[in-house]
Structure formats: C-alpha cells, structure tokens
Amino acid sequence: MAINKKLIHFNKEDSFTNEKDAGNILDTSIVFVKDAKKIITHSSEYPAVNWGKIKNLFITSEEAKAGDVCFYDSLSGKIRLAKIDNVNPTDYPTSRFTPIGVVVIPGSHDVYGTGQCGVVSLTRMSYSFPDTGGVGKVYETIYFGGYNDNISELTDFNYAPYVGNLISSGEVGDSTGTVIGQDIKDIYLPAHYTYFSNPDDFIQCPHDTKASYYITPGSNKPAPSPYLTDGSRNSSYYQTSSPSSANNCLSDFDGIGNTNKLINLATGQSDWKTASTITNNSGSGYYPAACCCWRFHTDGTKQGDWYLPACGELGYLTVEHETIFDTSVTLSEIYNIPDIAVNIDVMISSSEYSNTHIRIIRDANKYIGYVPKSSGYYIIAFLRV
C-alpha cells in the first residue's frame, strides 16, 4: 500500500528500498534515509546536510583573527569566514568553496567602526588583467601615479609612531648615538621631540608596557604593533591626540575613501573602468594602483568592493605576516591557487605622505616609510567583510 505522506523518514536504507521496490513511495514524497544520509524526491537523490556541522563551518567577523580564511560559498551565494585550523577539502570542497582572501585585521579591533574584518587578496593586482589580477603568477609592478600632484582631497600623513633606536642590547640612544636609557620598552617620548634628547622627558607608555613609540616626520622607522600583549587593540598605534599627531599615518584606515578619491582623479585614461588594460603611468591624472584595485573582483565580489589599503591597514600585516602567509600557502595547496599575493616586502598604501611620495610598509623589517609616487611595486588589495 502506498505511503501517502509528503515527508517520510526511514532509519535504514534497506527498509526504504523494499518500500520503493514495492511501489509504495510516491514520486512527490520527500524521503529522508538516516543511515545513508540521503534525501530522495522526484526520482532524484541528494546528500543530507548536517546542519549542526554547517553552523560550525563559519565564524563571525567578531570571531575572526589574522590568518583565518575568507571564502565565497556558492551554495548560499555569500562571503563566509572560516577558521584556518578547520579548513580541509572534505568540509570545504572546491565544488562549493572558493577562497578569495585571508583575514588581516580582526573584526574585534573594530578599526572601521562597523565590526568588519580587513581581508587581503590572494592575488596581486595587474594592469594587463585588471578584472582578475595576476592569476597564474603574472607579476607586474604598478605605479601609484599622480606624481607631483597636490591631492588636496588626501591628508599628508607625514608623521608616524615607531619603536625607538637601540644602540646595543637594552640601550637607547639619542640622535648622536649617545646612550641615554637602558630599556627601550619602558620609555615613551612625547610627540614634540624628534629625537631622544633628555632622559627626564621620558614617561612610561600608558598603553602598552611592552612597546614604546614616539612621533617624527622621518622615514623607515620600525612600526609599533597594533596589538597589546593580550591581543586587544593598541591605541598608541592609531592615536591622533597628544602626544601623537593628527597626521599619524597609522591612524588612516580609510582605504575605501582614499581609493574613491584617487579614481575620481584618474582622468588620464577616460575608459579605465571598461578597457581591457589599465594604463600604467605615474604622471598626473593617472592612478593605476587604485584603479587596478577597484577593477579587481572575485567570485562573490564585484568591481568597487576591493580597494587600495591605507597605511593603518597595511601595518597589521607586519605583525602576523607569517600566520597570514602560512594560510595563503595552505590555500594554494588545497585549492590550487597559482599566486600567493601576501609575500611582498614593500607594500604600497593609499595614504599620501606628500605631493611626490606615498606611505609604505616594509614587511621584511617592519618599517614605516615612504617612496616616490613614480616608483613601481607589486600591489595587493583589501576587502571589508
């Protein structure tokens, strides 16, 4: 006798098979077979989903940390975050998941005021292939552009907090190299000093007893960590009030705003948004680095979602670089990604230093610096998730 029910449950596949062979299962019924983990309807079979496990596959922006993975999930059509320690080809199959980036800035630091994470691209940007980036190890150095342009829309971030100078182990020196202190981590110099001058002016850093910073217009200075020792956010990194400066380059997290300002000035190539290639020119009216980031998109993202990161965003790469790089290598091996973007020494930001120079972060020595806008470097893009 036919089982006239819309939903039918069988514990064992043998029982289902017997009823089906007897003609007792209506084609319009939806049947769940527990031991086989199958759903059958309209003569078609589908794997049953373990919803409890699915829930654990994903994490929130608040839970994500540097080195976690950003996926495009084709089943839901959404961008998802996942713990790198949980990623494997069985639970995150290539048929469903496409990795598009690695978490750099944890959502718990809330640098954007939205609780979003900062995610770095797995692919380097390309002016020859602006929509896909340098897939297949197409490495192209790209100009920031606008050399000698006075970009009034951008702040000149010509100050930077950084770790002081060591003369020798445990010793701190002034501009002449004279030893004036014994323990760099216990010193904090107010902003109006551009070099170590008087030990009596040193005060304990109120934010982080493990690091000390002072402010100067100089170039190539060791960057402070954006993290306190407990993993929370270090306000000395991004502060703009005294003893810091409103022009602290590490306070700039507005890569989206910077990028939009730059692309609006990109009048040298009128069709850069649709042309097959972007003109790589460092002159006035050309901003190829920002334009390439804007054009770049992946599965689950569109043009305009990715952007040229600001200096404050790039600073997060230096501390957790090994973790982020290890994640990109793991993803490359599992998902056959031909390009690993994050293994770059000089990282160009969208933060301006002057009309001729742009802020950079050097990963090899963790330095904050600046380079001419006419210099060409590999470019990476950021996404907020």
Sequence and secondary structure as in RCSB ss.txt:
>XXXX:A:sequence
MAINKKLIHFNKEDSFTNEKDAGNILDTSIVFVKDAKKIITHSSEYPAVNWGKIKNLFITSEEAKAGDVCFYDSL
SGKIRLAKIDNVNPTDYPTSRFTPIGVVVIPGSHDVYGTGQCGVVSLTRMSYSFPDTGGVGKVYETIYFGGYNDN
ISELTDFNYAPYVGNLISSGEVGDSTGTVIGQDIKDIYLPAHYTYFSNPDDFIQCPHDTKASYYITPGSNKPAPS
PYLTDGSRNSSYYQTSSPSSANNCLSDFDGIGNTNKLINLATGQSDWKTASTITNNSGSGYYPAACCCWRFHTDG
TKQGDWYLPACGELGYLTVEHETIFDTSVTLSEIYNIPDIAVNIDVMISSSEYSNTHIRIIRDANKYIGYVPKSS
GYYIIAFLRV
>XXXX:A:secstr
  B  SEEEESSHHHHHHHHHTT B TT EEEETTTTEEEETTEEEE   HHHHHHH B TTT  TT EEEEETT
TTEEEEE GGG  TTTS TTTEEEEEEEEE GGG TTSS   EEEESS   SSSTTT STTT    EE   TT  
 TTS B  BEEE   BSSTT EE TT  EEES GGG B  TT SS   GGG B  SS TT   EEES SSEE   
SB TTSSB HHHH  STTS TTBGGG   HHHHHHHHHHT  SSTTTTTSSS     STT  HHHHHHHH   TT
  TTSSB   HHHHHHHHHTHHHHHHHHHHHHHHHT S  TT  SEEEEEEESSSSEEEEEETTTTEEEEEETT 
EE    EEE 
